[in-house]
Amino acid sequence: MSNILEFSAEDIIYYIKMACQIPGILEAIATQKIIAEAADKAGIEIYIEELQTAADNLRLAHRLLKAEDTWAWLKKHHLSLDDLEEIAKINLTSSKLANHLFAEQIEPFFYAHQSKYFAAVTYEVILDDEDLALEIFYALKEGEISFQEIARQYIQNPESRRTGGYQGIRRRIDFRSEIAAAVFAATPPEILKPIITPKGVHIIAVEEIIQPELDDNLRFQIMGEFFSNWLQQQLASVEIVANLKENNYTQTSHQLLKPAL
């Protein structure tokens, strides 16, 4: 039979303080209060059907597909079914508030900043030797060697090597500025002349340039950025005060505050 360790609320708060987590927790509490007050002021209402959908989405997000999985998760996190409903309500309130505040701004913002949402499919090999990179670049241009071959030869990371240096679909803002300028000026498929950055000499194959489209995923992303910025502004405008028990400093503890040598 295993030993049982019991912890009080005071134990938990003490650990949080000693782990220096209080500021982050206070900011999270303040954020929640700001959202709740703004939603109330905006007259945002939560309906039962919406709350059920939000709770279902919450369970899916945590892969709680069965009732027993949900009960186990609740027990692990010391939550009740009412708490689960409250979490779903908090998430839904945030979503509806963001939509209330910014839904009308998404489309104009997208078209005004459309260039930042262009994306590219690229392959990349990074070398240390500029002369070698130029030699490989011209060999690629002449068809004397394939990108897969140089990837197998010069990429150290096994996973990247197996995929031929594939970098996936990356937006313009995901590239260094000097690389982005060359990538999005390319006419795919095209091998770019080696580009030097602090990381090394980049040989890049541009396979495709993807035109931006304001789909649901991008709408959600832009709205999330707007809402996050708004929350940071709200937090900056308030003073967060915690009514926690003050520490009793001893003479010994004062010695710790001497200037470090």
URJOWO-V847770 format. One record per residue. N is the residue number from 1. RES is the residue in three letters. PHI is phi in radians with two decimals (none if undefined). Layout:
N|RES|PHI / N|RES|PHI
This chain:
1|MET|none / 2|SER|-1.37 / 3|ASN|-1.24 / 4|ILE|-1.89 / 5|LEU|-1.87 / 6|GLU|-1.92 / 7|PHE|-2.22 / 8|SER|-1.56 / 9|ALA|-1.07 / 10|GLU|-1.13 / 11|ASP|-1.06 / 12|ILE|-1.16 / 13|ILE|-1.12 / 14|TYR|-1.06 / 15|TYR|-1.11 / 16|ILE|-1.06 / 17|LYS|-1.14 / 18|MET|-1.17 / 19|ALA|-1.50 / 20|CYS|1.01 / 21|GLN|-1.76 / 22|ILE|-1.01 / 23|PRO|-0.99 / 24|GLY|-1.14 / 25|ILE|-1.20 / 26|LEU|-1.08 / 27|GLU|-1.13 / 28|ALA|-1.14 / 29|ILE|-1.14 / 30|ALA|-1.08 / 31|THR|-1.04 / 32|GLN|-1.10 / 33|LYS|-1.17 / 34|ILE|-1.08 / 35|ILE|-1.12 / 36|ALA|-1.09 / 37|GLU|-1.19 / 38|ALA|-1.17 / 39|ALA|-1.16 / 40|ASP|-1.14 / 41|LYS|-1.13 / 42|ALA|-1.43 / 43|GLY|1.28 / 44|ILE|-1.31 / 45|GLU|-2.01 / 46|ILE|-1.96 / 47|TYR|-1.75 / 48|ILE|-0.99 / 49|GLU|-1.10 / 50|GLU|-1.13 / 51|LEU|-1.14 / 52|GLN|-1.13 / 53|THR|-1.11 / 54|ALA|-1.11 / 55|ALA|-1.16 / 56|ASP|-1.10 / 57|ASN|-1.13 / 58|LEU|-1.11 / 59|ARG|-1.14 / 60|LEU|-1.12 / 61|ALA|-1.08 / 62|HIS|-1.78 / 63|ARG|1.00 / 64|LEU|-1.69 / 65|LEU|-1.40 / 66|LYS|-1.97 / 67|ALA|-1.04 / 68|GLU|-1.17 / 69|ASP|-1.13 / 70|THR|-1.14 / 71|TRP|-1.09 / 72|ALA|-1.13 / 73|TRP|-1.14 / 74|LEU|-1.07 / 75|LYS|-1.12 / 76|LYS|-1.03 / 77|HIS|-1.71 / 78|HIS|0.99 / 79|LEU|-2.05 / 80|SER|-1.89 / 81|LEU|-1.09 / 82|ASP|-1.11 / 83|ASP|-1.14 / 84|LEU|-1.04 / 85|GLU|-1.11 / 86|GLU|-1.17 / 87|ILE|-1.08 / 88|ALA|-1.07 / 89|LYS|-1.16 / 90|ILE|-1.09 / 91|ASN|-1.08 / 92|LEU|-1.17 / 93|THR|-1.07 / 94|SER|-1.05 / 95|SER|-1.10 / 96|LYS|-1.22 / 97|LEU|-1.18 / 98|ALA|-1.02 / 99|ASN|-1.13 / 100|HIS|-1.09 / 101|LEU|-1.37 / 102|PHE|-2.22 / 103|ALA|-0.96 / 104|GLU|-1.34 / 105|GLN|-1.64 / 106|ILE|-1.11 / 107|GLU|-1.12 / 108|PRO|-1.05 / 109|PHE|-1.12 / 110|PHE|-1.03 / 111|TYR|-1.25 / 112|ALA|-1.32 / 113|HIS|-2.17 / 114|GLN|-1.02 / 115|SER|-1.08 / 116|LYS|-1.24 / 117|TYR|-1.76 / 118|PHE|-1.09 / 119|ALA|-2.29 / 120|ALA|-2.44 / 121|VAL|-1.75 / 122|THR|-2.32 / 123|TYR|-2.15 / 124|GLU|-2.56 / 125|VAL|-2.27 / 126|ILE|-1.98 / 127|LEU|-2.03 / 128|ASP|-1.70 / 129|ASP|-1.88 / 130|GLU|-1.14 / 131|ASP|-1.10 / 132|LEU|-1.12 / 133|ALA|-1.08 / 134|LEU|-1.14 / 135|GLU|-1.07 / 136|ILE|-1.17 / 137|PHE|-1.00 / 138|TYR|-1.21 / 139|ALA|-1.15 / 140|LEU|-1.14 / 141|LYS|-1.10 / 142|GLU|-1.50 / 143|GLY|1.30 / 144|GLU|-1.38 / 145|ILE|-2.63 / 146|SER|-1.76 / 147|PHE|-1.13 / 148|GLN|-1.01 / 149|GLU|-1.18 / 150|ILE|-1.25 / 151|ALA|-1.11 / 152|ARG|-1.10 / 153|GLN|-1.49 / 154|TYR|-2.04 / 155|ILE|-1.60 / 156|GLN|-1.44 / 157|ASN|-1.15 / 158|PRO|-1.02 / 159|GLU|-1.14 / 160|SER|-1.16 / 161|ARG|-1.11 / 162|ARG|-1.13 / 163|THR|-1.66 / 164|GLY|1.21 / 165|GLY|1.42 / 166|TYR|-1.09 / 167|GLN|-1.81 / 168|GLY|1.39 / 169|ILE|-1.65 / 170|ARG|-2.20 / 171|ARG|-1.35 / 172|ARG|-0.97 / 173|ILE|-1.23 / 174|ASP|-1.44 / 175|PHE|-1.70 / 176|ARG|-1.05 / 177|SER|-1.01 / 178|GLU|-1.20 / 179|ILE|-1.36 / 180|ALA|-1.03 / 181|ALA|-1.02 / 182|ALA|-1.33 / 183|VAL|-1.07 / 184|PHE|-1.51 / 185|ALA|-1.74 / 186|ALA|-1.34 / 187|THR|-2.01 / 188|PRO|-1.11 / 189|PRO|-1.34 / 190|GLU|-2.58 / 191|ILE|-1.65 / 192|LEU|-1.46 / 193|LYS|-1.08 / 194|PRO|-0.84 / 195|ILE|-2.01 / 196|ILE|-1.67 / 197|THR|-2.33 / 198|PRO|-1.02 / 199|LYS|-1.39 / 200|GLY|2.49 / 201|VAL|-1.84 / 202|HIS|-1.64 / 203|ILE|-1.87 / 204|ILE|-2.17 / 205|ALA|-1.84 / 206|VAL|-1.68 / 207|GLU|-1.54 / 208|GLU|-2.77 / 209|ILE|-1.86 / 210|ILE|-1.82 / 211|GLN|-1.19 / 212|PRO|-1.24 / 213|GLU|-2.37 / 214|LEU|-1.42 / 215|ASP|-1.60 / 216|ASP|-1.07 / 217|ASN|-1.11 / 218|LEU|-1.23 / 219|ARG|-1.00 / 220|PHE|-1.09 / 221|GLN|-1.14 / 222|ILE|-1.12 / 223|MET|-1.09 / 224|GLY|-1.08 / 225|GLU|-1.17 / 226|PHE|-1.06 / 227|PHE|-1.15 / 228|SER|-1.09 / 229|ASN|-1.12 / 230|TRP|-1.10 / 231|LEU|-1.10 / 232|GLN|-1.08 / 233|GLN|-1.15 / 234|GLN|-1.14 / 235|LEU|-1.12 / 236|ALA|-1.19 / 237|SER|-1.63 / 238|VAL|-2.12 / 239|GLU|-1.81 / 240|ILE|-1.65 / 241|VAL|-2.13 / 242|ALA|-1.91 / 243|ASN|-1.55 / 244|LEU|-1.80 / 245|LYS|-1.09 / 246|GLU|-1.24 / 247|ASN|-1.30 / 248|ASN|-1.70 / 249|TYR|-1.38 / 250|THR|-1.74 / 251|GLN|-1.05 / 252|THR|-1.10 / 253|SER|-1.14 / 254|HIS|-1.15 / 255|GLN|-1.14 / 256|LEU|-1.22 / 257|LEU|-1.58 / 258|LYS|-1.13 / 259|PRO|-1.00 / 260|ALA|-1.28 / 261|LEU|-1.41
